[in-house]
Amino acid sequence: MPDNHQSEPPKPSRRSFLLTTGSTAAAGVVGAYLPAGANNPVERNDSSAAATSELNVEGTVPILLRINGKDHQLRVDPRTTLLDCLRETVDLTGTKKGCDHGQCGACTVHVNGRRVLSCLNFAVMHDGEEITTIEGLGTPEAMHPMQEAFYTHDAYQCGYCTSGQIMSAVALLKEPCGPDDAAVKELMSGNICRCGAYANIVAAIQQVRNRA
Amino acid sequence: MHTFEFIRPTDQAGAIATAAQSKTAQQGADVRFLGGGTTLIDLMKLNVETPARLVDINRLPLDKIEETSDGGLSIGATVRNSDLAHYAKVQREYSVLSQAILQGASAQIRNMATTAGNLLQRTRCVYFRDTAMACNKREPGSGCPAITGHNRTLAILGASEHCIATNPSDMCVALAALEATVHIQGPKGSREVAFGDFHLLPGDTPHRETVLEPGDLITHVTLPPPIAGSKQVYLKLRDRASYEFALASAAVVLTIESGKITRARIALGGVGTKPWRSPEAEAALTGKPASEETFRQAAEAALRHAKPQSENKFKIELAKRCVMHAVRVATTS
């Protein structure tokens, strides 16, 4: 993200601080989900069966998700949305939860190369499939051209919708889309920005499209 | 969300056998087929839908678009809305369908939503979606607060004293105008249902929305051969320019020869309790010159039996103008 581009993130991070201080209070609430970090990424042929079986919570099912090019063998409650699985189980928190009802687009990720809303999918539906999140697009040191363009065009204010906007924008590059701004706006209408950074978002996308 | 068992059947027969154990295929079904999830998972989060078992049909071989032997098109149940909208033959020969799909939802949702799922899309009536409220569709006999409440977006055609919920689909409006056929495989065999007969009017059983019985699986939808030289338009009017349900929409498929309309198929969206085919508007157009007077008569005929609710009288005029303009564009394109 742009901030990290210029300076190192503080240690401990805000997220790890919140997770530590909030864990006791949250313990009773998150029963339906496995705690973050409980399912560490494992290679497909890694024999971590013992570690996995310890986490064989009643009602959970085993799945394999290939996330950002890495295999993750997980056990999830069937109710776990792909969004919650990514954030809470795999600890990839770049994908954001906005409305959780398919109305805002903040949770947009790619499944098998196509953009979808991770809040309206169960993780079990994607067993064996390829998931790409914002973390898989680029790094602060080597940003995806779309991330670079959002940074250059200041295509955000609070940043909460940004990962969903960028995931949508990257997918749009491969979709049928007319050349003008109106076509881009139409195809980006599923991503809401409460700060109203739309003009700069469209400019960023058009810059990447015109360079390609 | 209530717990459920997630089942991924290896074949169609297994899917049907599991679903056949449900008490109903309508509101309150304890077994549901899972397609794109865009309606069902949303409603499960709201506890409006509480299935005990979900049968994931996404990996069954129901995702093909194929030409039929008579030159029509067969669209598999799990074909994604975006794939259907961008399919070359659909864009070329059934463009009203492509237009309707692309004016619905968002790019992400169109990538997820399936053909059969779109047929089974549920109403966006706020009372249906809120389990704290009464709703005859969700809980038969509990009442319809929409009739005296917030009903600006609800139905003006096909409503009953028990339910005034609007069918929200755009795709289905185009399918109605294209005279599609729904193909169903059930525990007792397969059958075909004309599109106009698939959705039910609410009457005094608003919890029954379609003809589906337990175990019935929509396998595909077929379109008749394209009508040569037909003009096709889908016009959608809404509160926002994009990513919004219709206040009124019109699907038009017509042919015109020397200034005279020789054949017309008209369906309306956003105004009816089901995708609303209008034989009255079709009759008012057929054999008539393509003139403003003809368009006006078709619009009047389509809305003749409209009954407004307390907040949506404007929809009658809006729907009339929608029909008029859609036909106007079709005849001049």
Boltz contact constraints between the chains, C-beta under 6 A:
constraints:
  - contact:
      token1: [A, 78]
      token2: [B, 6]
      max_distance: 6.0
  - contact:
      token1: [A, 79]
      token2: [B, 1]
      max_distance: 6.0
  - contact:
      token1: [A, 101]
      token2: [B, 42]
      max_distance: 6.0
  - contact:
      token1: [A, 102]
      token2: [B, 42]
      max_distance: 6.0
  - contact:
      token1: [A, 108]
      token2: [B, 108]
      max_distance: 6.0
  - contact:
      token1: [A, 114]
      token2: [B, 111]
      max_distance: 6.0
  - contact:
      token1: [A, 115]
      token2: [B, 108]
      max_distance: 6.0
  - contact:
      token1: [A, 116]
      token2: [B, 108]
      max_distance: 6.0
  - contact:
      token1: [A, 116]
      token2: [B, 111]
      max_distance: 6.0
  - contact:
      token1: [A, 116]
      token2: [B, 112]
      max_distance: 6.0
  - contact:
      token1: [A, 117]
      token2: [B, 108]
      max_distance: 6.0
  - contact:
      token1: [A, 120]
      token2: [B, 37]
      max_distance: 6.0
  - contact:
      token1: [A, 120]
      token2: [B, 38]
      max_distance: 6.0
  - contact:
      token1: [A, 120]
      token2: [B, 41]
      max_distance: 6.0
  - contact:
      token1: [A, 121]
      token2: [B, 37]
      max_distance: 6.0
  - contact:
      token1: [A, 124]
      token2: [B, 6]
      max_distance: 6.0
  - contact:
      token1: [A, 176]
      token2: [B, 86]
      max_distance: 6.0
  - contact:
      token1: [A, 186]
      token2: [B, 242]
      max_distance: 6.0
  - contact:
      token1: [A, 187]
      token2: [B, 107]
      max_distance: 6.0
  - contact:
      token1: [A, 189]
      token2: [B, 106]
      max_distance: 6.0
  - contact:
      token1: [A, 189]
      token2: [B, 242]
      max_distance: 6.0
  - contact:
      token1: [A, 189]
      token2: [B, 243]
      max_distance: 6.0
  - contact:
      token1: [A, 190]
      token2: [B, 106]
      max_distance: 6.0
  - contact:
      token1: [A, 190]
      token2: [B, 107]
      max_distance: 6.0
  - contact:
      token1: [A, 190]
      token2: [B, 108]
      max_distance: 6.0
  - contact:
      token1: [A, 190]
      token2: [B, 243]
      max_distance: 6.0
